[in-house]
């Protein structure tokens, strides 16, 4: 008799996730599993709860109800060491949040030195390797003001991946960039996916979601309305709300 297949543990699991600000419910019981090595892109109109969901995944926002399980650990439980948990979860925001007085390398190595207590030479070696991965080894000693927006966002990605997270969260990582530099950030994200990184990406870049995601989630009014492979969600959306949103965003194509 063959043994039953072992169900793969989700890297991220949201179970009945709720978030309210007073009487305004912005997340209405989200259930979502993201598997190791999977890239899931989340699309939807402004105010649909996408960013709130993402920020609940590392407790930058505290959920009102439900569970957030990262790599088998329920991080919503009382007594969880959230600082340890956050080292497993990299996050990249719309704004780059770099320290202007530090070089690119200084920004990337800060958490290695301050949080993980790595000695300077080791932190520098790891930091340079992370900058190399995002194509910016030659800018290690430049300050943020000397870098383009796209370069600053790539430094922010390097800062996140240098801690070797199990999961990467991206919250509209290209929305503050000019069109010329969007492509360089999306290229780095594709390369991360190809290297096996687990990624949950909130984005308005529909072409990127269609081409790069393993799965696309459409959110509206605090709920997941539709999810599936990109070809299905973009090519043959099942729900009227999805169709209306995509028609607005893609000119009906």
N, C-alpha and C positions, 0 to 999 in steps of 0.2 A: 504494500500500500504506500502510495507516495505521500510525503508530508505536505500539509497545507502550505501555500505560499506565505512567506513572512511579509506582512504589510509594512511598507516603508514608512518610517516615522516622518511626519511632516516637519520641515525646518521651522515653519511658522504655522500656527493654527489659531484662528479666531473663532470663538464659540459664543454665539449670542451677544456679541459686543455692542454695548449701548453707551451713548454719550449724550448728556443733556447739559445745556446752560440754562439754569432755571427751568422755565416751562418749554424752552425750545429744544426739541430732541433732534440732534444732528446725526446720530447713528442709531438705527432702529433694529438692533439685533442682527449684526453682521456675522455670517458664518463663512469662513474662508480657510483653505489649506494651501500652503505653498511648499512644494516638495524640493528636496536638495537639488541644486543645479538648475532650477527652473527660473525663468524670468517671466513675471506676471506684470502686465501693464494695466493701470487703472485709468480709465477715461470717464468723462462726464462733465456736466455743466458746473460753473462756479457755484459754490454753496451746496454741493451735493454730499459733502462729508468726506471727500477723498483725503484731504490733508489731515483732518481730525483723526481718521482711521489710522493713517500712517504714524501720527504722533502718539497715538495710544500704543503702538507696537513697541515703543521703547520707553513708555510712560513719561514722555515730555508732557502729555496730557493724561490726566487720570480718568479712566473710564468710569461710567456710572454703574455699569453692570456687565456681566459676562467674563470671559477668560481670554487671556493672551498667553499662548504657550510657545516659547522659543526653544528649539532644540530639546524638547522634552520637559522644560521647566516652566511652570505656571508663574509668570512674572507678576501677576496681579495678587498673588497670595501675600498676606501680611508677613513681614520678616524677611522677605527676599532682599538680598543685597543688590540693589538696583545698579550700583556703580560697577560691580562685577559683571552683571548681565549686559550692561551697555557696552562693555568691551567686546562682546560677541556680535553686537549690532552696529554696523556703520551707518551713518546718516549723512546725506548730502542735501542741502537746502536750496531754495531759490537764490538766496543771498549767500555770498561765499563765506562770510564770518571769519575772515583771516585777520590775524593781528598785524596791523600796519607796520609796527616797529620791528617785526621779526622777518627774516628772509623766508623764502619758500621752504627751504630745508628746516629752518627754525620752527615754522608752523607745523610741518609734517612730524617733526621729532618731539614736539612738546609733550604729548601724552605718553610717548614711550619713556621719556625721562621723568615726568612728574607723576604719572599714574602707575606705570610698570617698573619704575626705578631702574631702567636700563642705564648702564654707564655710557658716557658721552660717545666714545668711539663706536660702540655697538649700535647705539641709536642713530648715529650719523650714517653708518653702513646700511641699515635697514631703511632709513629715510631716503637715501640716494637710490636704492633699489625701487622704492615705491614711486619716486619721481621718474625714474627710467620707464616704469610700466605705463605711465601716463604721457610719456614723450617729452618730459621737461627736465631731464638731468642737467641740461646746459643752463637752466635758469635757477639752479639750486641757491645761488647767492643773491638773486634779485629780490627786491622787496615788492609787495603786492602792487604798489603804485606804479611800478615799472612794467607790470604785466597787463595784457589785455584781459577782458572779462572772461573769455574762454580759457585762457591760461590760469587765471585765478580759480576758476571752477575746477580745472584739472588738478590744481594743488589741493583743493578741498577734497577731491576724490582720493588723492594720494594720502592725505591725512587720515582718511577713513580706512583705507585698505591696509595701511602700514600696521594696524593692530590685528590684522588677519581675522576679520570678523567672519562669523558663519553666515551672516545675513546682511545684505545691503538694502537700505531704504533710500529712495530718491524722491524728493518732493519738488516736482516741476523744475528739474535741474537746469533747464535751458531758458526759462521764461524771462530771466533778467539779461539775456545775452543778445547781442546784435546778430542778425541772420548769418553774417560771415563766420562767426565763431561757434554757432550751434553745432555744425557738423563735426568739429574736432572733439567736442564733448560726447556726442552720440557715438563716435568711433571708439572712444575709450570704453564706453559702456558696453558696446558690442563685444569688444575684446575681453572685458571682464566676464561677460556671459559665456564666451567661448572657452574661458579658462575654468568654467564650472562654478562660478559664484552664484549663489542664490540671491535673487533680486526682486524687490517689489517696487515698482516705478509708477508714480503718479505723473502723468505727462499730458500735454496738449499736442504733442508731435505725433499726429495720426499716422504719417508715413513710417515713422520709426516703430510705433507700436505694431503696425501691420507687418513690417518686415522682420522685426527682431524678437518679438515676444513669443513665448511658448503658448501663452494664454492671455486673453484680454477680458477685463472686467469692465462692464459699464455700470456706473453708479448714478443714481438720481434720488434726491430727497431722502438721503440717509440710508438707502437700501441698495443692495446689488440687484439690478434689474435683469441683467443678462451676463453670461460668461461663456467662453468657449474658445476654440482655436481662432486666431486672427482672421483666417479666410472665411470662417463662418460668421463671426460677429460683424466684420466689415462687408463681406460679400452677400450675406443673406440674413440680416438681423431679424429676429423673431418678433421683437416688441416694437410697438408704435413709437415709444419714447426713444428707443435706440435709433430707429430709422430717422426720426425728426432731428435728433442731435447730429447724427452723421451727415445728414443732408445739409445742415447748416455749416458744418465744419469742412466738408469735402466738396461742397458745391454740387451735391446730389450724386457724385460718382461713387 
